[in-house]
Amino acid sequence: MFSKCIAKIFALEPAATAVECGVIGAILLTALVCLTLAVADPVFSADASSLGSTVVSAQ
C-alpha cells in the first residue's frame, strides 16, 4: 500500500522498489520531525511566557 502511494505521488514507473520507498519514506519522516521541532519551540515559548505572566500576576 505504501509503495503504491509513493509510486503514484512521485511518478515512479512502473512501480517503486523497496529501496526507493525506504529512501523516500526516510526523507519524509525526517522532514516531519524537523517541522515538528521547528514549530514546537515557538509554541512552547509563547505558552510558557503567557503562563509565566499569569503566575506573576496571581502573586
C-alpha positions in Angstrom: 0.0 0.0 0.0 2.8 2.4 1.0 4.8 1.6 -2.2 1.7 2.1 -4.3 1.1 5.6 -2.8 4.8 6.5 -3.2 4.8 5.3 -6.8 1.7 7.4 -7.6 2.8 10.6 -5.8 6.4 10.6 -7.2 5.5 9.1 -10.6 7.8 6.1 -10.3 7.2 3.8 -13.2 6.2 1.0 -13.4 6.4 0.6 -9.6 8.6 1.7 -6.7 11.1 -0.7 -5.4 11.6 -1.3 -1.6 14.8 0.8 -1.6 13.1 3.7 -3.3 10.2 3.5 -0.9 12.6 3.3 2.1 14.6 6.3 1.0 11.5 8.5 0.2 9.9 7.4 3.5 13.0 8.3 5.4 13.2 11.7 3.8 9.5 12.4 4.5 9.9 11.2 8.1 13.0 13.4 8.6 11.1 16.4 7.2 8.2 15.7 9.5 10.5 15.5 12.6 12.3 18.8 11.6 8.9 20.5 11.0 7.7 19.4 14.4 10.8 20.6 16.2 10.7 23.9 14.4 7.1 24.6 15.3 7.2 23.1 18.8 9.8 25.6 20.2 7.9 28.8 19.3 4.6 27.4 20.5 6.2 26.2 23.8 7.9 29.5 24.4 4.7 31.5 23.7 2.8 29.3 26.0 5.5 29.5 28.7 5.6 33.3 28.5 1.8 33.6 28.9 1.8 31.1 31.7 4.7 33.0 33.4 2.9 36.3 33.2 -0.2 34.7 34.7 1.7 33.2 37.6 3.4 36.6 38.3 0.1 38.5 38.2 -1.5 36.0 40.6 1.0 36.7 43.3 
